[in-house]
Amino acid sequence: MTLREPAISNKQNTSFVILIASAAALGGFLFGFDTAVINGAVAALSKAFNANSVMTGFAVSCALLGSALGAFVAGSIADRQGRLKTMIIASIFFTLSAIGSGIAFTIWDFILWRALGGVAVGMASVIAPAYIAEVAPAHLRGRLGSLQQLAIVVGIFIALLCNYFIALGAGGSAEAPFWFAISAWRWMFWTEIPPAILYGIFALKIPESPRYLVAQGRRKEAAIVLEKVLGGDIQAKLEDIHRTVLTERKPQFSDLLSRRGGLLPIVWIGMGLSILQQFVGINVIFYYSSVLWRAVGFSERNSLLITVITGVVNIVTTLIAIATVDKFGRKPLLLIGSIGMTVTLGALAVVFGNAPIDPATGNPTLPGTSGIIALLAANLYVVFFGFSWGPIVWVLLGEIFNNRIRAAALSLAAAAQWIANFIVSTTFPPLLQYFGLGSAYGLYTTAAAISIFFVAFFIRETKGKELEEM
């Protein structure tokens, strides 16, 4: 069965939807890969370019500013040019960024290439959940929407795994020469090139979103796609989409404003979800975990291995979310995750806050049971995030906005997410240097506690509802 063959049964309809959703979610894979590949290269970059902690933090997080820009413009590009062309543009940017980051000569051109990759990440973070939400039937939408997060965590895991084996092949250090006497950290970035190209190829093979086609007045093409996705009589569904899609003019960001001025409440809720997802500090684990574990006494090789184990934990918990999101709903999973993150982050704050400082290195040390507690708490934190705020936020961002504002609202929410990510990632190295890990994790614990009340008071359940009901 090729990507464009019509389905002739419900089973084939489901298989077809899973296939095209998985192809779109490859953008999530690159999203995860691109943001995590820096993990194993941070220390080597710092030495190669003689960068201080502030500059190192910016080199890591500059991609996030690009991501905010990419997310902000992705909605308008997707509404003008279509979901698939947006994916192709992102694929080109991913490829160029991977090549350029590996050949960087100074910290400044490295920052430029990483920012370009960030633009691609931002575009992928908007277009994948929007596309999946628009092609998926209601009863599958939660699970298929979770494919985005599954792809992200698999991308993170593969990036960490590549980093580990490349460093291992270079004698245990990212600074050492690898193939062709080129530094290992450069090869870490080049491993992104094959999936980046594959993403563009997949985008050329899958069908356009039926909701975009209706908005462009291409009802016949939309009907063909809906027949492949849903099967049976799709005229009623086509009319529902037509009634809810704004066809008289192009969607604008002004659509997000209420009559009284200011953003619509639902847009604020989407932005709140995005910001809290980052303020709980999850990306500190994935961007800086190798640095973190080296700071408390693990070797570089063992630190990279721990990050690989954390990546596996993240994948397993995301699979749990996929299996349960359409059964238990979005809100219960978010609440459980928020409570679990608050407890585990609090444990990390206490352990690191009371850890003795090694006078030789200035880093905290975790002898005996303290190190075990920190390792368990960090991985349990990933568990609670992995089945809740990781995947569920992306599912909700694809669902909570109505058809008229979805692309624009998703762009704004995703841009807010990347700015929040930038703030967290940029401030972590100075926090680590000047205030210690205990203070940093104390801030993330506070954000996790706030998320409990945010979910309880502002999030409504969307399980089983059609997008046209939002």
C-alpha positions, 0 to 999 in steps of 0.5 A: 500500500503506497501513501496515496492509495485509497483505503477500502476498509476501516482497518485500512483507513486506520493504517493509512492515517497512522502512516501519514501521521507518522510521516508528519511526526518525523518533524518531531523526531528531528525536533527532538534530535536537533535539540538534544544532539547538543548535549554530548557536545556542550563541554567540547564546544566550550573548550573548542571555542574558549567560551565562558558559561554565559556564552556556552549557555547562549550557544546551546539556547540560541536555537530556541530563539530561532525556534520561537521565530520558526513557530511564529511564522509557521502558522501563516506559511501553513495557511498560505502555502499548505502544511506540506510545503511548510514541512519541506521548508523545515526539512531544508533548514534542518539539513543546512543546519546539521551541515553548518553546525558540524563545520563551524569555525567560530562560536558565532557561525556555530550560533548562526547555524544552530539558530537556523536549525531552531527555525526548522524546529519551531516550524516542525513544532507547529505543523506536526500537531496541526496536521495530525489533528486535522487528519486524525479521526476523533477516536484516534486523535489523542493517540495519534497526537501523542505520536508527535511527543513519541517522535520527539523523545525517540529523536532525543534518544537516538541523538543521545545514543549517537553521541554516546557511541561517537564519543566512545569511538573517539576514546570516550571524549567528544573533543577527541578526533573521530573519523578522518581525524575530525573532532567527534562533536562535529560528527554528532551534528552530522548524524542529523543529515539523513533523517532531515532529508528523509523528512522532506521526502515523506512530505512529498508523499503524504496528502495535504490536510483536508481542512486546509484544502477546504479553506482553499476552496479545493473541496474535491481534493479534500473529499478524496483525502477524507475518503482515504482517512474516514471511508464511507459517506464523508459529505456530512463531515465535509460540510462540518469542516466547510461551516467552521473554516474561514474561507472569505479571507486569509486567517490573521493573528487579529483573529486571536483578539477578543472584542474587548481587546487582548488575546482570547482566553483560550489562546492564553490557556494554550500559551500557559500550557506551553510556558509551564511545560518548559518552566518545569525544567525538563530540557535541563535534563536533555540539554545539560544532563551530561554536564550535570552528572559530570558535575557530581562526579560521574565520568564523561562516558558514564554521564553520556550513558546515563543520558541514554538510559534517561532517553529510554525511560522517556520513550517508555513513558510516552508509550504509556501516554499513547496507550492511555490518553484516549481512555483516561483523558487529557486532564487526569494525566496532566494532574498526576504528572504535575503532582509527581513532578513537584515531588521529584523536583522537590527531592532533587532540590533538597538533595543538591541544595544540601550536597557538599561542595568539592573545593577542588572543582567547586561542584557538588558531590553526592556520595553514597545514597545521595547520588542514588536518590538524585539519579532515581528522582531525576528519572522518576521526574522524566517518568511523570513528565513523559506520560503527562506534560510531554505528550499531552500538551502537544495533543491539547495544542492541536485540539483546543483551538477551533479551525478558524484560529488553529494555525495562528494560535498554535504558532503563538503558543509554540513561540511562547514555548520556545521563548520559555525554553530559551529562558530556562536553557540560557539561565541554567549554566549561570544558575549552576555556577553562581547559585548551585543546583539546589536553587535551580531545581527549587525554581523548577519545583515551584513551576511544577506546583503552579501547574497543578492549579493551572490544570485544575482550574483552566483545562477542560477535557477534550477526549472524544470531541470532534475538532468542529465542536471546539 
